[in-house]
Amino acid sequence: MLSAPQSPLLSVHNLSVGFGNRSVIRDLSFEVAARENLAIIGPNGAGKTVLLRALLNLVPYQGAIRWAQGVRLGYVPQSIAADRRLPLHVRDLLKAKADILKLPASSIGEAVRIVNLAPELLDTRVGVLSGGQFQKVLITFALLGNPNVLLVDEPTASLDELAQEHIYELLERLRLERGLTVLLVSHDLSVVYQFATKVLCLGSGTPCYGPPRDILTPQTLAAVYSAVPKFYHHVHDSGAHRD
């Protein structure tokens, strides 16, 4: 006897977002299943961050965004607006969110353990953290409240190659070990091919959506980026994608 198909965790139908006379996203539809890793790619200005903000209900939009019942969202921004020169320690940052959510003090230790954040970083000022350390702090911050969905906006934009690898491996471990669903904005197509279960392309033409092996082709990438990214062949020759 066949089991009934599982309802999507996220359904987006005919989503449009604009600012003034400028249309950023137009008639976008896609679905995300639980425990997937959806990579959102496209050139600068295609609306990738705007899409995440619409999914978080932070910008006005037209169309329908439907999250399944019981979804708890965590957001990892590309950066934060706070002045990193302020004498703010990592522990203070995490405690502030825990207090707002009325979480027990143990929740901070649990999030720190999950991310493998070095304990000494808790008493380190935010402003002196390396880029990789700061991104791990932001992920720890996002995990407070026990989300089952992480929306991550270009977490490695200013990191060196080794730090990038560690952040992407951390996100994949969280997805596999804790059953998280990840929606990830990324420019690194090699990472997209390695970790994503689905890819959503935003660009000047019609959006495309599907498995990496179907989307990351020279023809599709040329249509999205107006030219095939130089590292495409590196992507194509990387290890086999895990479904």
SELO-461750 format. One record per atom (N, C-alpha, C): x, y, z. Coordinates in Angstrom, 3 decimals. Layout:
X_Y_Z
...
This chain:
0.845_-1.196_0.000
0.000_0.000_0.000
0.880_1.245_0.000
0.648_2.134_-0.949
1.445_3.341_-1.045
1.037_4.340_0.026
2.040_4.986_0.636
1.746_6.020_1.630
1.389_7.323_0.926
0.592_8.144_1.601
0.188_9.421_1.022
1.388_10.344_0.923
1.476_11.132_-0.157
2.598_12.063_-0.286
2.611_13.071_0.847
3.806_13.399_1.312
3.946_14.317_2.433
3.732_15.750_1.962
3.025_16.530_2.763
2.787_17.931_2.420
4.097_18.699_2.495
4.291_19.697_1.633
5.541_20.467_1.665
5.651_21.279_2.951
6.871_21.499_3.363
7.124_22.353_4.520
6.858_23.809_4.177
7.182_24.182_2.934
6.986_25.544_2.457
6.404_25.508_1.054
5.340_26.296_0.843
4.757_26.458_-0.490
4.723_27.942_-0.825
5.287_28.294_-1.962
5.291_29.681_-2.437
4.597_29.704_-3.791
3.591_30.565_-3.928
2.820_30.631_-5.166
2.690_32.076_-5.636
3.127_32.306_-6.858
2.967_33.608_-7.522
3.468_34.758_-6.656
4.635_34.558_-6.072
5.217_35.577_-5.196
5.804_36.712_-6.033
5.440_37.934_-5.682
6.000_39.129_-6.320
6.389_40.125_-5.242
7.568_40.705_-5.396
8.054_41.718_-4.458
8.624_42.865_-5.272
8.241_44.066_-4.925
8.764_45.237_-5.603
8.919_46.393_-4.641
9.728_47.349_-5.043
9.950_48.546_-4.245
9.774_49.745_-5.172
8.700_50.513_-4.951
8.401_51.602_-5.860
8.045_51.056_-7.227
8.710_51.547_-8.251
8.461_51.072_-9.611
9.358_49.900_-10.002
10.187_49.453_-9.080
11.145_48.385_-9.395
10.616_47.039_-8.928
10.465_46.122_-9.880
10.052_44.758_-9.566
11.290_43.907_-9.329
11.384_43.297_-8.145
12.551_42.486_-7.798
12.270_41.003_-8.038
11.119_40.533_-7.608
10.693_39.148_-7.799
9.313_39.176_-8.430
9.097_38.334_-9.435
7.812_38.358_-10.134
7.305_36.937_-10.372
6.102_36.655_-9.862
5.387_35.394_-10.115
6.257_34.163_-9.851
6.870_34.117_-8.683
7.748_33.009_-8.311
6.955_31.948_-7.545
7.092_30.693_-7.968
6.433_29.581_-7.290
7.415_28.430_-7.108
7.427_27.852_-5.924
8.249_26.671_-5.652
7.811_26.070_-4.325
8.288_24.855_-4.035
7.983_24.179_-2.783
9.271_23.614_-2.188
9.262_23.475_-0.869
10.405_22.900_-0.167
9.884_21.831_0.785
10.471_20.650_0.712
10.096_19.571_1.620
10.938_19.640_2.887
10.444_19.011_3.934
11.189_18.967_5.190
12.542_18.301_4.976
13.556_18.829_5.638
14.924_18.306_5.662
15.671_18.504_4.346
15.139_19.296_3.444
15.872_19.604_2.226
16.873_20.722_2.472
17.834_20.813_1.567
18.748_21.944_1.519
18.503_22.639_0.186
17.764_23.742_0.223
17.471_24.502_-0.989
18.511_25.600_-1.146
19.282_25.548_-2.218
20.244_26.600_-2.525
19.592_27.614_-3.455
19.697_28.874_-3.098
19.133_29.962_-3.899
20.303_30.690_-4.550
20.357_30.664_-5.871
21.491_31.230_-6.586
21.007_32.263_-7.594
21.946_33.007_-8.130
21.629_34.018_-9.135
22.586_35.181_-9.037
22.610_36.040_-10.039
23.525_37.181_-10.032
23.135_38.206_-8.978
24.037_39.129_-8.694
23.735_40.212_-7.767
22.525_40.988_-8.272
21.630_41.342_-7.343
20.437_42.098_-7.699
19.277_41.249_-8.163
19.438_39.909_-8.139
18.367_39.033_-8.615
17.234_38.879_-7.601
17.461_39.282_-6.348
16.402_39.212_-5.347
16.548_38.078_-4.352
17.749_37.528_-4.207
17.943_36.385_-3.309
17.691_36.771_-1.851
18.325_37.846_-1.395
18.102_38.293_-0.012
16.680_38.786_0.173
16.130_39.445_-0.829
14.739_39.908_-0.756
13.806_38.722_-0.578
14.091_37.605_-1.255
13.262_36.412_-1.096
13.291_35.921_0.344
14.474_35.840_0.933
14.551_35.403_2.329
13.757_36.335_3.231
13.862_37.622_2.991
13.143_38.583_3.832
11.635_38.474_3.643
11.193_38.148_2.436
9.762_37.919_2.216
9.308_36.662_2.957
10.120_35.610_2.917
9.775_34.374_3.624
9.707_34.596_5.126
10.462_35.569_5.616
10.434_35.923_7.041
9.375_36.968_7.352
8.625_37.375_6.321
7.569_38.389_6.462
8.133_39.732_6.922
9.318_40.066_6.404
9.964_41.327_6.765
9.782_42.409_5.701
9.296_42.027_4.535
9.008_42.995_3.476
7.617_42.692_2.919
6.898_43.714_2.420
5.584_43.460_1.825
5.722_42.680_0.517
4.743_41.853_0.245
4.774_41.047_-0.980
3.352_40.742_-1.435
3.257_40.280_-2.659
1.998_39.785_-3.207
2.170_38.308_-3.510
1.072_37.567_-3.481
1.136_36.131_-3.669
0.956_35.416_-2.348
1.340_34.145_-2.307
1.109_33.327_-1.113
2.392_32.656_-0.657
2.660_32.779_0.642
3.755_32.052_1.297
3.120_31.250_2.427
3.200_29.945_2.342
2.564_29.090_3.350
3.600_28.164_3.969
3.843_28.361_5.268
4.699_27.471_6.037
3.825_26.415_6.700
4.322_25.193_6.796
3.585_24.127_7.467
3.428_24.442_8.949
2.416_23.871_9.545
2.181_24.064_10.973
3.373_23.534_11.770
3.767_24.279_12.775
4.865_23.860_13.638
6.236_24.313_13.188
6.309_25.052_12.091
7.608_25.540_11.622
8.140_26.612_12.569
9.418_26.508_12.903
10.114_27.508_13.721
11.325_27.978_12.921
11.374_29.249_12.638
12.385_29.783_11.734
13.586_30.348_12.495
14.764_30.070_11.963
15.992_30.703_12.414
16.631_31.402_11.224
17.205_32.570_11.455
17.738_33.386_10.359
19.196_33.721_10.623
20.040_33.433_9.646
21.456_33.789_9.715
21.714_34.832_8.640
21.778_36.118_9.019
21.984_37.166_8.012
23.414_37.174_7.501
23.618_37.847_6.386
24.962_37.991_5.841
25.835_38.819_6.770
25.237_39.769_7.444
25.938_40.607_8.419
24.895_41.177_9.360
25.347_41.818_10.426
24.429_42.506_11.328
24.791_43.985_11.363
23.778_44.804_11.623
23.974_46.250_11.551
24.716_46.813_12.761
24.793_46.047_13.850
25.427_46.551_15.068
26.901_46.843_14.830
27.381_47.894_15.446
28.793_48.274_15.338
29.635_47.239_16.076
30.466_46.525_15.329
31.256_45.463_15.937
32.367_46.008_16.828
32.540_47.332_16.892
33.529_47.927_17.788
32.974_48.098_19.197
31.663_47.891_19.357
31.069_48.028_20.689
31.629_46.958_21.630
31.743_47.266_22.922
32.260_46.290_23.894
31.201_45.239_24.240
30.732_44.539_23.198
29.703_43.518_23.350
30.341_42.145_23.249
30.142_41.331_24.271
30.709_39.990_24.268
29.711_38.995_23.672
30.232_37.891_23.184
29.380_36.878_22.561
28.321_36.400_23.539
28.715_36.193_24.797
27.754_35.730_25.801
26.596_36.729_25.948
26.908_38.030_25.908
25.869_39.057_26.027
24.883_38.975_24.865
25.415_38.757_23.663
24.580_38.676_22.472
23.620_37.496_22.565
24.138_36.332_22.953
23.305_35.141_23.059
22.297_35.268_24.205
22.734_35.836_25.326
21.843_35.984_26.474
20.695_36.943_26.165
20.965_37.979_25.381
19.911_38.932_25.039
18.774_38.230_24.294
19.118_37.359_23.338
18.061_36.648_22.611
17.363_35.646_23.511
18.133_34.927_24.338
17.528_33.957_25.249
16.549_34.643_26.193
16.899_35.832_26.660
16.014_36.567_27.559
14.744_36.996_26.836
14.874_37.471_25.600
13.693_37.902_24.838
12.739_36.730_24.609
13.303_35.559_24.309
12.480_34.375_24.058
12.085_33.656_25.345
12.573_34.178_26.491
12.301_33.560_27.793
12.790_32.106_27.832
13.989_31.896_27.314
14.580_30.567_27.305
15.397_30.350_28.572
15.516_29.120_29.031
16.372_28.858_30.193
17.832_29.095_29.847
18.634_29.370_30.870
20.054_29.642_30.655
20.746_28.472_29.974
20.247_27.260_30.210
20.866_26.072_29.617
20.755_26.060_28.094
19.810_26.832_27.538
19.634_26.833_26.083
20.859_27.407_25.374
21.539_28.344_26.027
22.754_28.913_25.428
23.839_27.847_25.343
24.037_27.119_26.444
25.032_26.059_26.440
24.725_24.989_25.409
23.442_24.673_25.224
23.052_23.663_24.247
23.360_24.119_22.828
23.042_25.381_22.515
23.327_25.906_21.176
24.829_25.961_20.928
25.586_26.358_21.947
27.051_26.399_21.832
27.604_25.002_21.562
27.040_24.011_22.242
27.496_22.627_22.059
27.178_22.128_20.649
25.996_22.423_20.169
25.587_21.952_18.844
26.511_22.480_17.757
26.891_23.748_17.877
27.721_24.387_16.854
29.207_24.108_17.074
29.550_23.534_18.228
30.962_23.341_18.598
31.691_24.675_18.681
31.014_25.653_19.243
31.623_26.959_19.450
32.589_26.867_20.621
33.812_27.316_20.416
34.815_27.243_21.480
34.335_28.018_22.706
34.346_27.422_23.901
33.824_28.082_25.104
34.464_29.438_25.375
35.756_29.573_25.060
36.422_30.848_25.347
35.870_31.995_24.502
35.188_31.668_23.404
34.621_32.728_22.567
33.446_33.435_23.251
32.826_32.779_24.228
31.692_33.402_24.906
32.093_34.688_25.608
33.312_34.754_26.064
33.787_35.947_26.770
34.688_36.807_25.891
34.548_36.635_24.580
35.304_37.424_23.605
34.416_38.510_23.036
34.976_39.694_22.841
34.204_40.772_22.229
33.898_40.431_20.774
32.689_40.731_20.372
32.251_40.442_19.013
33.191_41.074_17.990
33.670_42.270_18.294
34.475_43.011_17.332
35.830_42.422_17.026
36.328_41.504_17.850
37.652_40.935_17.596
37.579_39.519_17.037
36.393_39.027_16.780
36.242_37.699_16.213
36.704_37.688_14.758
37.236_36.553_14.320
37.515_36.383_12.901
36.196_36.215_12.160
36.261_36.302_10.839
35.039_36.154_10.053
34.374_34.814_10.270
35.172_33.737_10.311
34.613_32.414_10.519
34.009_32.257_11.905
34.695_32.795_12.923
34.150_32.744_14.281
32.841_33.519_14.377
32.791_34.668_13.730
31.583_35.501_13.779
30.407_34.778_13.127
30.645_34.090_12.005
29.557_33.351_11.359
29.069_32.210_12.250
29.966_31.541_12.948
29.546_30.475_13.863
28.727_31.048_15.015
29.083_32.243_15.470
28.286_32.904_16.512
26.887_33.213_15.986
26.790_33.710_14.737
25.482_34.014_14.160
24.631_32.752_14.012
25.264_31.634_13.657
24.524_30.375_13.562
24.064_29.926_14.945
24.938_30.068_15.945
24.554_29.748_17.324
23.377_30.609_17.759
23.441_31.892_17.439
22.365_32.825_17.758
21.060_32.369_17.103
21.141_31.948_15.837
19.941_31.523_15.113
19.338_30.256_15.705
20.166_29.388_16.303
19.669_28.123_16.836
18.944_28.280_18.170
19.098_29.418_18.821
18.355_29.649_20.059
16.858_29.690_19.739
16.084_28.969_20.499
14.660_28.833_20.206
14.349_27.549_19.473
15.380_26.743_19.200
15.225_25.422_18.592
14.457_25.470_17.270
14.944_26.223_16.286
14.264_26.266_14.988
14.395_24.929_14.262
13.440_24.651_13.378
13.569_23.478_12.510
13.805_23.883_11.055
13.887_25.191_10.807
14.234_25.715_9.490
15.266_26.824_9.686
16.351_26.774_8.910
17.353_27.841_8.922
17.365_28.528_7.558
17.212_29.848_7.570
17.369_30.659_6.369
18.718_31.354_6.493
19.615_31.074_5.542
21.013_31.491_5.668
21.397_32.316_4.445
21.841_33.552_4.680
22.117_34.478_3.587
23.619_34.646_3.381
24.162_33.944_2.385
25.578_34.057_2.023
26.492_34.070_3.244
26.555_32.963_3.965
27.299_32.960_5.231
28.808_33.059_5.084
29.326_32.879_3.866
30.783_32.854_3.705
31.282_33.933_2.759
30.515_35.009_2.604
30.834_36.019_1.587
32.221_36.630_1.772
32.687_36.764_3.016
33.978_37.433_3.252
34.997_36.518_3.924
34.825_35.201_3.789
35.700_34.258_4.482
36.703_33.635_3.526
37.829_33.163_4.090
38.778_32.444_3.256
38.245_31.044_2.968
38.922_30.326_2.092
38.404_29.050_1.590
38.214_28.027_2.699
39.154_27.932_3.629
39.049_26.959_4.712
37.876_27.284_5.627
37.708_28.557_5.970
36.594_28.965_6.823
35.263_28.710_6.121
35.209_28.948_4.811
33.996_28.666_4.047
33.623_27.198_4.158
34.623_26.335_3.979
34.377_24.892_4.030
33.816_24.487_5.384
34.371_25.047_6.462
33.914_24.692_7.804
32.461_25.129_8.025
32.093_26.300_7.538
30.719_26.790_7.727
29.726_25.929_6.959
30.037_25.604_5.719
29.121_24.782_4.924
29.006_23.364_5.487
30.104_22.820_5.981
30.048_21.496_6.597
29.225_21.525_7.880
29.313_22.616_8.634
28.503_22.766_9.837
27.019_22.784_9.488
26.646_23.559_8.481
25.234_23.629_8.082
24.720_22.273_7.620
25.547_21.534_6.878
25.124_20.214_6.418
24.997_19.248_7.591
25.904_19.337_8.551
25.799_18.476_9.735
24.523_18.768_10.514
24.176_20.034_10.665
22.946_20.394_11.362
21.725_19.837_10.638
21.760_19.895_9.311
20.634_19.370_8.537
20.488_17.860_8.723
21.600_17.145_8.630
21.542_15.691_8.689
21.304_15.169_10.100
21.984_15.758_11.078
21.903_15.240_12.446
20.669_15.723_13.187
20.218_16.940_12.890
19.106_17.511_13.647
17.834_17.641_12.809
17.869_17.164_11.585
16.671_17.180_10.757
16.226_18.563_10.342
17.170_19.507_10.269
16.804_20.866_9.882
16.570_20.954_8.379
15.721_21.889_7.993
15.576_22.288_6.604
16.385_23.558_6.427
17.193_23.624_5.370
18.076_24.766_5.147
17.729_25.433_3.832
17.525_26.743_3.870
17.382_27.569_2.678
18.593_28.480_2.642
19.452_28.270_1.661
20.780_28.875_1.656
21.006_29.710_0.406
21.301_30.994_0.588
21.736_31.839_-0.517
23.243_31.677_-0.649
23.710_31.338_-1.843
25.139_31.124_-2.033
25.544_31.467_-3.458
26.791_31.977_-3.597
27.391_32.193_-4.908
28.356_31.072_-5.270
28.629_30.179_-4.327
29.616_29.133_-4.533
28.944_27.905_-5.138
29.009_27.763_-6.446
28.299_26.679_-7.112
28.897_25.308_-6.814
30.173_25.253_-6.463
30.743_23.966_-6.073
30.101_23.471_-4.785
29.849_24.375_-3.844
29.174_24.024_-2.596
27.728_23.653_-2.870
27.075_24.408_-3.747
25.688_24.117_-4.102
25.584_22.695_-4.649
26.467_22.343_-5.563
26.417_21.011_-6.158
26.678_19.924_-5.123
27.564_20.216_-4.175
27.936_19.207_-3.185
26.855_18.980_-2.139
26.202_20.052_-1.676
25.320_19.931_-0.516
23.830_20.107_-0.810
23.460_20.851_-1.828
22.045_21.158_-2.041
21.273_19.936_-2.526
20.037_19.815_-2.074
19.138_18.803_-2.620
18.281_19.389_-3.735
18.036_20.701_-3.681
17.317_21.412_-4.735
17.983_22.774_-4.933
17.814_23.323_-6.140
18.376_24.628_-6.475
17.278_25.501_-7.055
17.230_26.750_-6.581
16.320_27.755_-7.131
17.167_28.860_-7.739
17.025_29.079_-9.041
17.778_30.114_-9.742
16.909_31.346_-9.922
17.420_32.493_-9.514
16.752_33.763_-9.749
17.615_34.579_-10.697
16.991_35.208_-11.661
17.740_36.022_-12.609
16.790_36.851_-13.440
17.272_37.347_-14.554
16.455_38.228_-15.389
15.378_37.468_-16.147
15.570_36.161_-16.350
14.588_35.376_-17.080
13.637_34.651_-16.153
13.058_33.561_-16.651
12.142_32.756_-15.856
12.917_31.994_-14.787
12.489_32.026_-13.515
13.194_31.275_-12.478
13.204_29.787_-12.810
14.242_29.089_-12.394
14.316_27.647_-12.603
14.517_26.967_-11.258
14.018_25.747_-11.150
13.985_25.051_-9.866
14.106_23.554_-10.125
14.963_22.876_-9.369
15.100_21.435_-9.517
16.358_20.926_-8.844
16.680_19.643_-9.034
17.892_19.070_-8.457
19.138_19.704_-9.073
20.250_19.748_-8.339
21.473_20.371_-8.860
21.922_19.815_-10.204
21.832_18.511_-10.380
22.324_17.915_-11.633
21.516_18.370_-12.846
20.257_18.785_-12.598
19.421_19.262_-13.690
19.558_20.761_-13.914
19.886_21.490_-12.852
19.917_22.955_-12.934
21.316_23.472_-13.252
22.345_22.858_-12.688
23.705_23.367_-12.877
24.296_22.842_-14.176
23.705_23.266_-15.269
24.183_22.909_-16.600
24.672_24.186_-17.287
25.546_24.068_-18.273
26.022_25.277_-18.961
24.892_26.108_-19.543
23.868_25.444_-20.085
22.781_26.174_-20.718
21.981_26.987_-19.694
21.635_26.340_-18.569
20.846_27.031_-17.548
21.650_28.155_-16.907
22.912_27.884_-16.583
23.732_28.897_-15.931
23.983_30.082_-16.850
24.137_29.808_-18.141
24.331_30.904_-19.090
23.096_31.783_-19.153
21.896_31.168_-19.072
20.659_31.944_-19.105
20.493_32.769_-17.837
20.917_32.206_-16.702
20.747_32.892_-15.419
21.768_34.009_-15.251
23.024_33.720_-15.583
24.115_34.655_-15.322
24.553_35.441_-16.549
23.932_35.162_-17.696
24.315_35.772_-18.976
25.668_35.276_-19.476
26.329_34.452_-18.684
27.575_33.791_-19.076
27.817_32.668_-18.087
28.376_31.587_-18.540
28.643_30.458_-17.640
29.714_30.858_-16.642
29.466_30.744_-15.311
30.501_31.069_-14.333
31.772_30.267_-14.578
32.908_30.891_-14.354
34.191_30.276_-14.684
34.420_28.965_-13.958
33.824_28.819_-12.771
34.085_27.625_-11.994
33.085_26.522_-12.278
32.288_26.669_-13.358
31.271_25.643_-13.621
31.887_24.259_-13.806
32.960_24.143_-14.601
33.516_22.827_-14.874
34.066_22.190_-13.605
34.558_23.027_-12.697
34.991_22.509_-11.393
33.806_21.916_-10.663
32.654_22.582_-10.734
31.437_22.067_-10.103
31.063_20.726_-10.699
31.062_20.662_-12.030
30.603_19.483_-12.736
31.466_18.269_-12.427
32.762_18.501_-12.176
33.667_17.388_-11.955
33.841_17.043_-10.494
33.086_17.710_-9.611
33.205_17.411_-8.178
32.556_16.075_-7.870
32.621_15.668_-6.601
32.086_14.374_-6.205
30.600_14.243_-6.468
30.131_13.025_-6.469
28.732_12.766_-6.794
27.812_13.417_-5.796
26.728_13.952_-6.274
25.740_14.599_-5.408
24.953_13.566_-4.633
24.684_13.857_-3.371
23.877_12.958_-2.544
22.420_13.376_-2.615
21.540_12.471_-3.039
20.107_12.763_-3.070
19.536_12.643_-1.679
